[in-house]
């Protein structure tokens, strides 16, 4: 697939996520690796879609009372890599807002994400993770 195709796939996934009708995680290949860089409580390498969803996304979402909604600032493409720079916000179960800015490096193969590298504000994330208990 071309750079343009890959960028369009990610653009559509973010639009679906913002609309509440799908999202980027729907594109994860079963054997995708997801690396969270930094010092957050969830930093590390997740070696499958299931591991990432079970250990990070499901516990994250269970701390929210409203879905996380992304607002894309920019998308960049270089070969099979698409870089998404975006803000995201939601309301936590304790009624307080969660807001963070993310940069995800997404490597695609045949329309699926096979590798992701994520950067975000670890301090904001860690405070939220510790403050709000999962449902």
Secondary structure, DSSP 8 states (H G I E B T S, - for coil): --HHHHHHHHHHHHHHHHHTS--GGGGEEEEEEEEE-SSSTT-EEE-SHHHHIIIIIHHHHTTBSS--EEEEEEEEEETTEEEEEEEEEEEBTTS-EEEEEEEEEEEEETTEEEEEEEEE-HHHHHHHHHHS---
